[in-house]
Amino acid sequence: MSAKIKKEIREWIILITVGSFIYLMGWHTVIASKLQQAVLATGIMSPSELKEERFASYEFVLEDVNGKRVHFSDFKEKTVFINFWATWCAPCVAEMPDIHNLYEETGETVNFVMISVDQDENKARKFVKKKEFDFPIYFLRSGLPRGYNTHSIPTTYLIDKNGKIRVENSGMAKYNSSSFKDLLARIQ
């Protein structure tokens, strides 16, 4: 066997070993989310306002981290930022610090509804506590009405006070940006 082939085999063995180690240690989500945060920081992945007119349905029930039932209809006539996420979703984890920063700046005027779709709700609670996020976390306690396309996560909606869906974004995005904050200011 030639030296070139031996070198290539060694490189592949090292790559597979390192990749397996990262995966088995559970670091793959953390590493992937850090890389995705770097992409988000560039601002190239930003949400855009919907062109067509669509209205939100308020007919579903949530539960907060303390076990209190919340009817989504309680958010009628308010500006609402909804985000569907999970702890195992690297793009979700990547965009959360940015969303948290937006929450800290606008949480007095915008209602944040961060809906975890984790099977293990305690894992979501621990994750949020560990990261020191203080935006409200909820869990679904009823089916979602038609119109909320949550086939992929993260999925985010921005609903204005009139119930109009202004943003629907599947995939990660940078929300703590001047253009998104301008949109929030316009719809207040």
MARBA-3410 file (N, C-alpha, C, O; in Angstrom, 1 decimal):
188
0.9,-1.2,0.0,0.0,0.0,0.0,0.9,1.2,0.0,1.9,1.3,0.7 ~ 0.5,2.2,-0.8,1.4,3.4,-0.9,1.2,4.3,0.3,0.3,4.2,1.0 ~ 2.2,5.1,0.5,2.2,6.0,1.6,1.1,7.0,1.6,0.5,7.4,2.6 ~ 0.7,7.4,0.4,-0.4,8.3,0.2,-1.7,7.7,0.7,-2.5,8.4,1.3 ~ -2.0,6.5,0.3,-3.2,5.8,0.7,-3.2,5.6,2.2,-4.2,5.8,2.9
-2.1,5.2,2.8,-2.0,5.0,4.3,-2.3,6.3,5.0,-3.0,6.3,6.0 ~ -1.8,7.4,4.5,-2.0,8.7,5.1,-3.5,9.1,5.0,-4.1,9.6,6.0 ~ -4.1,8.8,3.9,-5.5,9.1,3.7,-6.4,8.2,4.7,-7.4,8.7,5.2 ~ -6.1,7.0,4.8,-6.8,6.1,5.7,-6.6,6.6,7.2,-7.6,6.6,7.9 ~ -5.4,7.0,7.6,-5.2,7.5,8.9,-6.1,8.8,9.1,-6.7,8.9,10.2
-6.1,9.7,8.1,-6.9,10.9,8.3,-8.4,10.6,8.4,-9.1,11.2,9.2 ~ -8.9,9.6,7.7,-10.3,9.2,7.8,-10.6,8.6,9.1,-11.6,8.8,9.7 ~ -9.7,7.8,9.6,-9.9,7.1,11.0,-9.9,8.2,12.0,-10.7,8.2,12.9 ~ -9.0,9.2,12.0,-9.0,10.3,12.9,-10.3,11.1,12.9,-10.9,11.4,13.9 ~ -10.7,11.4,11.7,-11.9,12.2,11.5,-13.2,11.4,12.0,-14.0,12.0,12.7
-13.3,10.2,11.7,-14.4,9.4,12.2,-14.3,9.2,13.7,-15.4,9.3,14.4 ~ -13.2,9.0,14.3,-13.0,8.9,15.7,-13.4,10.2,16.4,-14.2,10.2,17.4 ~ -12.9,11.3,15.9,-13.3,12.6,16.6,-14.8,12.9,16.4,-15.4,13.3,17.4 ~ -15.3,12.6,15.2,-16.8,12.8,15.0,-17.6,11.9,15.9,-18.6,12.4,16.5 ~ -17.2,10.7,16.1,-17.9,9.8,16.9,-17.8,10.2,18.4,-18.8,10.1,19.1
-16.7,10.6,18.8,-16.5,11.1,20.2,-17.4,12.3,20.5,-18.1,12.3,21.5 ~ -17.4,13.3,19.6,-18.3,14.4,19.7,-19.7,14.0,19.8,-20.5,14.5,20.7 ~ -20.1,13.1,19.0,-21.5,12.7,18.9,-21.9,11.9,20.2,-22.9,12.2,20.9 ~ -21.0,11.0,20.6,-21.3,10.2,21.8,-21.3,11.0,23.1,-22.0,10.6,24.0 ~ -20.5,12.0,23.1,-20.5,12.9,24.3,-21.6,13.9,24.3,-21.8,14.6,25.3
-22.4,13.9,23.3,-23.6,14.8,23.2,-23.2,16.2,22.9,-24.0,17.1,23.1 ~ -22.0,16.5,22.4,-21.6,17.8,22.1,-22.0,18.3,20.7,-21.8,19.5,20.4 ~ -22.5,17.4,19.9,-22.8,17.8,18.5,-23.8,18.9,18.4,-23.7,19.8,17.5 ~ -24.9,19.0,19.2,-25.8,20.0,19.2,-25.2,21.4,19.6,-25.4,22.4,19.0 ~ -24.4,21.3,20.6,-23.7,22.5,21.1,-22.8,23.1,20.0,-22.8,24.3,19.7
-22.0,22.2,19.4,-21.0,22.7,18.4,-21.7,23.2,17.2,-21.4,24.2,16.6 ~ -22.8,22.4,16.7,-23.5,22.9,15.6,-24.2,24.2,15.8,-24.2,25.1,15.0 ~ -24.8,24.4,17.0,-25.4,25.6,17.3,-24.5,26.8,17.4,-24.8,27.9,17.0 ~ -23.3,26.6,17.9,-22.2,27.7,17.9,-21.9,28.1,16.5,-21.7,29.3,16.2 ~ -21.7,27.1,15.6,-21.4,27.4,14.2,-22.5,28.2,13.6,-22.3,29.1,12.8
-23.8,27.8,13.9,-24.9,28.5,13.3,-25.1,29.9,13.9,-25.6,30.8,13.3 ~ -24.7,30.1,15.2,-24.8,31.4,15.8,-23.8,32.3,15.0,-24.2,33.5,14.8 ~ -22.7,31.8,14.6,-21.8,32.6,13.9,-22.4,33.1,12.5,-22.2,34.2,12.1 ~ -23.1,32.2,11.9,-23.8,32.5,10.7,-24.9,33.6,10.9,-25.0,34.5,10.2 ~ -25.7,33.4,12.0,-26.7,34.3,12.4,-26.2,35.7,12.6,-26.8,36.7,12.3
-25.0,35.8,13.2,-24.4,37.1,13.5,-24.1,37.9,12.3,-24.0,39.1,12.4 ~ -24.0,37.3,11.2,-23.8,38.0,9.9,-25.0,38.8,9.5,-25.0,39.7,8.7 ~ -26.2,38.3,9.9,-27.5,39.0,9.6,-28.0,38.5,8.3,-29.0,39.1,7.8 ~ -27.4,37.6,7.6,-27.9,37.1,6.3,-29.2,36.3,6.4,-29.9,36.2,5.4 ~ -29.5,35.8,7.5,-30.7,35.0,7.7,-31.7,35.8,8.5,-31.7,35.7,9.8
-32.4,36.6,7.8,-33.4,37.5,8.6,-34.8,37.2,8.1,-35.0,36.9,6.9 ~ -35.8,37.3,9.0,-37.2,37.0,8.6,-37.7,38.2,7.7,-37.2,39.3,7.8 ~ -38.7,37.9,6.9,-39.3,38.9,6.1,-40.8,38.9,6.4,-41.4,37.9,6.8 ~ -41.4,40.1,6.2,-42.8,40.3,6.4,-43.6,39.5,5.3,-43.2,39.5,4.2 ~ -44.7,38.9,5.8,-45.6,38.2,4.8,-46.2,39.2,3.8,-46.6,40.3,4.2
-46.4,38.8,2.6,-47.0,39.6,1.6,-48.6,39.4,1.6,-49.3,40.4,1.5 ~ -49.0,38.2,1.8,-50.5,37.9,1.8,-51.0,38.2,3.2,-50.3,38.2,4.2 ~ -52.3,38.5,3.3,-53.0,38.8,4.5,-53.5,37.4,5.1,-54.3,36.8,4.5 ~ -53.0,37.1,6.3,-53.4,35.9,7.0,-53.6,36.3,8.5,-53.0,37.1,9.0 ~ -54.6,35.7,9.1,-55.0,36.0,10.4,-54.7,34.8,11.3,-54.9,33.6,10.9
-54.3,35.0,12.5,-54.0,34.0,13.5,-55.2,33.4,14.1,-56.3,34.1,14.2 ~ -55.1,32.2,14.5,-56.2,31.5,15.3,-55.7,31.5,16.7,-54.5,31.2,17.0 ~ -56.6,31.8,17.6,-56.3,31.8,19.0,-56.8,30.7,19.8,-56.9,30.7,21.0 ~ -57.3,29.6,19.1,-58.0,28.5,19.7,-57.1,27.4,20.1,-57.2,26.3,19.5 ~ -56.2,27.6,21.0,-55.4,26.5,21.5,-55.0,26.9,23.0,-55.0,28.0,23.4
-54.5,25.8,23.7,-54.2,26.0,25.1,-52.7,25.6,25.3,-52.2,24.7,24.7 ~ -52.1,26.4,26.2,-50.7,26.2,26.6,-50.6,26.0,28.1,-51.6,26.2,28.8 ~ -49.4,25.6,28.5,-49.2,25.5,29.9,-47.8,26.1,30.1,-46.8,25.8,29.4 ~ -47.6,27.0,31.1,-46.3,27.5,31.4,-45.5,26.6,32.2,-45.9,25.5,32.6 ~ -44.2,27.0,32.5,-43.3,26.1,33.2,-43.7,25.8,34.6,-43.2,24.8,35.2
-44.6,26.6,35.2,-45.1,26.4,36.5,-46.4,25.6,36.6,-47.0,25.3,37.7 ~ -46.9,25.1,35.4,-48.1,24.3,35.4,-49.4,25.0,35.2,-50.5,24.4,35.3 ~ -49.3,26.3,35.0,-50.5,27.2,34.8,-51.0,27.1,33.4,-50.2,27.3,32.5 ~ -52.3,26.7,33.2,-52.9,26.7,31.9,-53.1,28.1,31.4,-53.5,29.0,32.1 ~ -52.8,28.3,30.1,-52.9,29.6,29.5,-53.7,29.4,28.2,-53.2,28.6,27.3
-54.8,30.1,28.0,-55.5,30.0,26.7,-54.8,31.1,25.8,-54.7,32.2,26.2 ~ -54.5,30.7,24.6,-53.8,31.6,23.7,-54.7,32.8,23.4,-54.2,33.9,23.1 ~ -56.0,32.6,23.6,-56.9,33.8,23.3,-56.6,34.9,24.3,-57.1,36.0,24.1 ~ -55.9,34.6,25.4,-55.5,35.7,26.4,-54.6,36.7,25.7,-54.4,37.8,26.2 ~ -54.0,36.3,24.6,-53.1,37.2,23.8,-53.7,38.0,22.7,-53.1,38.7,22.0
-55.1,37.9,22.6,-55.8,38.7,21.6,-55.5,40.2,21.8,-55.5,40.6,23.0 ~ -55.5,40.9,20.7,-55.3,42.3,20.7,-53.9,42.7,21.3,-53.8,43.9,21.9 ~ -53.0,41.8,21.3,-51.6,42.1,21.7,-50.6,41.7,20.6,-50.9,40.8,19.8 ~ -49.5,42.3,20.6,-48.4,41.8,19.7,-47.8,40.6,20.3,-47.4,40.6,21.4 ~ -47.7,39.5,19.5,-47.2,38.3,20.0,-46.0,37.7,19.1,-46.2,37.7,17.9
-45.0,37.3,19.7,-43.8,36.6,19.1,-43.9,35.2,19.5,-43.7,34.9,20.7 ~ -44.2,34.3,18.6,-44.3,32.8,18.9,-43.1,32.1,18.3,-42.8,32.4,17.1 ~ -42.5,31.3,19.1,-41.4,30.5,18.5,-41.5,29.1,19.0,-41.6,28.8,20.2 ~ -41.5,28.1,18.1,-41.6,26.7,18.4,-40.1,26.2,18.3,-39.4,26.5,17.3 ~ -39.7,25.5,19.4,-38.3,25.1,19.5,-38.2,23.8,20.3,-39.1,23.4,20.9
-36.9,23.3,20.3,-36.6,22.1,21.1,-35.2,22.2,21.5,-34.3,22.7,20.8 ~ -34.8,21.5,22.6,-33.4,21.5,23.1,-32.5,20.7,22.2,-31.3,21.0,22.1 ~ -33.0,19.7,21.5,-32.2,18.9,20.6,-32.0,19.5,19.2,-31.3,18.9,18.4 ~ -32.6,20.6,18.9,-32.6,21.3,17.6,-31.5,22.4,17.6,-31.6,23.4,18.2 ~ -30.4,22.1,16.9,-29.3,23.0,16.9,-29.6,24.4,16.4,-29.2,25.4,17.0
-30.4,24.5,15.3,-30.8,25.9,14.9,-31.6,26.6,15.9,-31.5,27.8,16.1 ~ -32.5,25.9,16.7,-33.3,26.5,17.7,-32.3,27.0,18.8,-32.5,28.2,19.3 ~ -31.4,26.2,19.2,-30.4,26.6,20.3,-29.6,27.8,19.8,-29.2,28.7,20.6 ~ -29.3,27.8,18.5,-28.4,28.9,17.9,-29.1,30.2,18.0,-28.5,31.2,18.3 ~ -30.5,30.2,17.7,-31.1,31.5,17.6,-31.7,32.0,19.0,-32.1,33.2,19.1
-31.6,31.2,20.0,-32.2,31.5,21.3,-31.5,32.7,22.0,-32.2,33.6,22.5 ~ -30.2,32.8,22.0,-29.6,34.0,22.6,-30.0,35.3,22.0,-30.3,36.3,22.6 ~ -30.1,35.3,20.7,-30.6,36.5,19.9,-32.0,36.8,20.3,-32.3,38.0,20.5 ~ -32.9,35.8,20.3,-34.3,36.0,20.7,-34.4,36.5,22.1,-35.2,37.4,22.4 ~ -33.5,36.0,23.0,-33.5,36.5,24.4,-33.1,37.9,24.5,-33.7,38.7,25.2
-32.1,38.3,23.7,-31.7,39.7,23.7,-32.9,40.6,23.2,-33.1,41.7,23.7 ~ -33.6,40.1,22.2,-34.7,40.9,21.7,-35.8,41.0,22.8,-36.4,42.1,23.0 ~ -36.0,39.9,23.5,-37.0,39.9,24.6,-36.6,40.9,25.6,-37.5,41.7,26.1 ~ -35.3,41.0,26.0,-34.9,41.9,27.0,-35.1,43.4,26.6,-35.4,44.2,27.4 ~ -35.0,43.6,25.3,-35.3,45.0,24.8,-36.7,45.3,24.5,-37.1,46.5,24.7
-37.6,44.3,24.2,-38.9,44.6,23.7,-40.0,43.9,24.5,-41.2,44.0,24.3 ~ -39.6,43.1,25.5,-40.5,42.3,26.3,-41.6,43.1,27.0,-42.6,42.5,27.4 ~ -41.5,44.4,27.2,-42.5,45.2,27.8,-43.7,45.4,26.8,-44.8,45.6,27.3 ~ -43.4,45.4,25.5,-44.4,45.8,24.5,-44.8,44.6,23.7,-45.8,44.6,23.0 ~ -44.0,43.5,23.6,-44.3,42.4,22.8,-44.4,41.2,23.8,-43.6,41.0,24.7
-45.4,40.3,23.5,-45.6,39.1,24.3,-44.8,38.0,23.6,-45.1,37.6,22.5 ~ -43.9,37.4,24.4,-43.1,36.3,23.8,-43.7,35.0,24.3,-44.0,34.8,25.5 ~ -44.0,34.1,23.3,-44.5,32.8,23.6,-43.6,31.8,23.0,-43.7,31.4,21.8 ~ -42.7,31.3,23.8,-41.7,30.3,23.4,-42.2,28.9,23.7,-42.3,28.5,24.9 ~ -42.6,28.2,22.7,-43.3,26.9,22.8,-42.3,25.8,22.6,-41.8,25.5,21.5
-42.0,25.0,23.7,-41.1,23.9,23.6,-41.9,22.7,23.0,-43.0,22.4,23.5 ~ -41.3,22.0,22.1,-41.9,20.8,21.6,-41.1,19.5,22.1,-41.2,18.4,21.5 ~ -40.3,19.7,23.1,-39.5,18.6,23.6,-40.5,17.6,24.2,-41.4,17.9,24.9 ~ -40.2,16.3,24.0,-40.9,15.2,24.7,-40.7,15.3,26.2,-41.7,15.1,26.9 ~ -39.5,15.5,26.6,-39.2,15.6,28.0,-39.2,17.1,28.4,-38.2,17.8,28.2
-40.3,17.5,29.0,-40.5,18.9,29.4,-39.5,19.4,30.4,-39.1,20.6,30.4 ~ -39.1,18.5,31.3,-38.1,18.9,32.3,-36.7,19.2,31.7,-36.0,20.1,32.2 ~ -36.4,18.6,30.6,-35.2,18.9,29.8,-35.3,20.3,29.3,-34.3,21.1,29.4 ~ -36.4,20.8,28.8,-36.6,22.1,28.4,-36.5,23.1,29.5,-35.8,24.2,29.4 ~ -37.1,22.8,30.7,-37.0,23.6,31.9,-35.5,23.8,32.3,-35.1,24.9,32.6
-34.8,22.7,32.4,-33.4,22.7,32.8,-32.5,23.5,31.8,-31.7,24.3,32.2 ~ -32.8,23.4,30.5,-32.0,24.1,29.5,-32.2,25.6,29.7,-31.2,26.3,29.7 ~ -33.5,26.0,29.8,-33.7,27.5,30.0,-33.1,28.0,31.2,-32.6,29.1,31.2 ~ -33.2,27.2,32.3,-32.6,27.7,33.6,-31.1,27.8,33.4,-30.5,28.8,33.9 ~ -30.5,26.8,32.8,-29.0,26.7,32.7,-28.5,27.9,31.8,-27.5,28.5,32.1
-29.3,28.3,30.8,-28.9,29.3,29.9,-29.3,30.7,30.5,-28.9,31.8,29.9 ~ -30.0,30.7,31.6,-30.5,31.9,32.2,-31.4,32.8,31.3,-31.3,34.0,31.3 ~ -32.2,32.1,30.5,-33.2,32.8,29.7,-34.4,33.0,30.6,-34.9,32.2,31.3 ~ -34.9,34.2,30.5,-36.1,34.5,31.4,-37.4,34.9,30.6,-38.3,35.4,31.1 ~ -37.3,34.6,29.2,-38.6,34.7,28.5,-39.5,33.6,28.8,-39.1,32.5,29.3
-40.8,33.8,28.7,-41.8,32.8,29.1,-41.7,31.5,28.2,-41.7,31.6,26.9 ~ -41.7,30.4,28.8,-41.7,29.1,28.1,-43.0,28.4,28.3,-43.6,28.4,29.4 ~ -43.5,27.8,27.2,-44.8,27.1,27.3,-44.7,25.8,26.7,-43.8,25.4,25.9 ~ -45.7,24.9,27.0,-45.9,23.6,26.3,-47.3,23.5,25.8,-48.2,24.0,26.4 ~ -47.5,22.9,24.7,-48.8,22.8,24.1,-49.7,21.8,24.9,-49.2,20.8,25.3
-50.9,22.2,25.1,-51.8,21.3,25.9,-53.1,21.0,25.0,-54.1,20.5,25.5 ~ -53.0,21.4,23.8,-54.1,21.1,22.8,-53.5,21.1,21.4,-52.3,21.4,21.3 ~ -54.3,20.6,20.5,-53.8,20.6,19.1,-53.7,22.1,18.6,-54.3,23.0,19.1 ~ -52.8,22.3,17.7,-52.7,23.6,17.0,-53.7,23.7,15.9,-53.9,22.8,15.2 ~ -54.3,24.9,15.8,-55.3,25.1,14.7,-54.5,25.1,13.4,-53.3,25.4,13.3
-55.3,24.9,12.4,-54.8,25.0,11.0,-54.3,26.4,10.8,-54.8,27.3,11.3 ~ -53.2,26.5,10.1,-52.6,27.8,9.8,-51.3,28.0,10.5,-50.5,28.9,10.1 ~ -51.0,27.1,11.5,-49.7,27.2,12.1,-48.9,26.0,11.5,-49.1,24.9,11.9 ~ -47.9,26.3,10.6,-47.1,25.3,10.0,-45.9,25.0,10.8,-44.9,25.7,10.7 ~ -46.0,24.0,11.6,-44.9,23.7,12.5,-44.3,22.4,12.2,-43.9,21.6,13.0
-44.2,22.1,10.9,-43.6,20.8,10.5,-42.1,20.8,10.6,-41.5,19.7,10.6 ~ -41.5,22.0,10.8,-40.1,22.0,11.1,-39.9,23.0,12.2,-40.7,24.0,12.4 ~ -38.8,22.9,12.9,-38.5,23.8,13.9,-37.0,24.3,13.7,-36.2,23.5,13.2 ~ -36.7,25.5,14.1,-37.6,26.4,14.7,-38.6,27.0,13.6,-38.2,27.2,12.5 ~ -39.8,27.4,14.1,-40.7,28.1,13.3,-41.2,29.3,14.2,-41.5,29.1,15.4
-41.2,30.4,13.6,-41.6,31.6,14.3,-42.7,32.4,13.7,-42.7,32.5,12.4 ~ -43.6,33.0,14.5,-44.6,33.8,14.0,-44.6,35.2,14.7,-44.3,35.2,15.9 ~ -44.9,36.2,14.0,-45.1,37.5,14.7,-46.6,37.9,14.3,-46.9,38.0,13.1 ~ -47.4,38.1,15.3,-48.8,38.5,15.2,-49.0,39.9,15.7,-48.6,40.2,16.8 ~ -49.7,40.7,14.9,-49.9,42.1,15.4,-51.2,42.1,16.3,-51.9,41.1,16.5
-51.5,43.3,16.8,-52.6,43.5,17.7,-54.0,43.2,17.1,-54.9,42.9,17.8 ~ -54.0,43.3,15.7,-55.3,43.0,15.0,-55.4,41.5,14.7,-56.4,41.1,14.0 ~ -54.4,40.7,15.1,-54.5,39.2,14.8,-53.9,38.9,13.5,-54.0,37.7,13.1 ~ -53.3,39.8,12.8,-52.7,39.5,11.5,-51.3,38.9,11.7,-50.5,39.5,12.4 ~ -51.1,37.8,11.0,-49.7,37.2,11.0,-48.8,38.1,10.1,-49.0,38.1,8.9
-47.8,38.7,10.7,-46.9,39.6,10.0,-45.7,38.9,9.5,-45.1,39.2,8.4 ~ -45.2,37.9,10.3,-44.1,37.1,9.9,-44.3,35.6,10.2,-44.9,35.3,11.2 ~ -44.0,34.8,9.2,-43.9,33.3,9.5,-42.6,32.9,8.9,-42.3,33.0,7.7 ~ -41.8,32.4,9.8,-40.4,32.0,9.4,-40.1,30.6,9.8,-40.1,30.3,11.0 ~ -39.8,29.7,8.9,-39.4,28.3,9.2,-37.9,28.3,9.1,-37.3,28.7,8.1
-37.2,27.8,10.1,-35.7,27.8,10.1,-35.2,29.0,11.0,-36.0,29.9,11.4 ~ -34.0,28.9,11.3,-33.4,30.0,12.2,-33.3,31.3,11.4,-33.2,31.4,10.2 ~ -33.3,32.4,12.3,-33.2,33.7,11.7,-32.7,34.6,12.8,-32.7,34.3,14.0 ~ -32.2,35.8,12.4,-31.8,36.8,13.3,-32.9,37.8,13.5,-33.3,38.5,12.6 ~ -33.5,37.8,14.8,-34.6,38.6,15.1,-34.2,39.9,15.8,-34.9,40.9,15.7
-33.1,39.9,16.5,-32.6,41.1,17.2,-31.8,42.0,16.2,-30.7,42.2,16.4 ~ -32.5,42.4,15.2,-31.9,43.3,14.2,-32.7,44.6,14.1,-33.8,44.7,14.5 ~ -32.1,45.6,13.5,-32.8,46.9,13.4,-34.0,46.8,12.5,-35.0,47.4,12.7 ~ -33.9,45.9,11.4,-35.1,45.8,10.5,-36.3,45.1,11.2,-37.4,45.5,11.1 ~ -36.0,44.1,12.1,-37.1,43.4,12.8,-37.6,44.4,13.9,-38.9,44.4,14.1
-36.8,45.1,14.5,-37.2,46.0,15.6,-38.0,47.1,14.9,-39.0,47.6,15.6 ~ -37.7,47.6,13.7,-38.5,48.6,13.0,-39.9,48.0,12.7,-40.9,48.8,12.9 ~ -40.0,46.8,12.3,-41.3,46.2,12.1,-42.1,46.1,13.4,-43.2,46.5,13.4 ~ -41.4,45.7,14.5,-42.1,45.7,15.8,-42.7,47.1,16.1,-43.8,47.3,16.6 ~ -41.9,48.1,15.9,-42.3,49.5,16.2,-43.4,49.9,15.3,-44.3,50.6,15.8
-43.4,49.5,14.1,-44.5,49.9,13.1,-45.8,49.3,13.5,-46.9,49.9,13.3 ~ -45.8,48.1,14.0,-47.1,47.4,14.3,-47.6,47.6,15.7,-48.6,47.1,16.1 ~ -46.9,48.3,16.5,-47.3,48.6,17.9,-48.5,49.5,17.9,-49.0,49.9,19.0
END
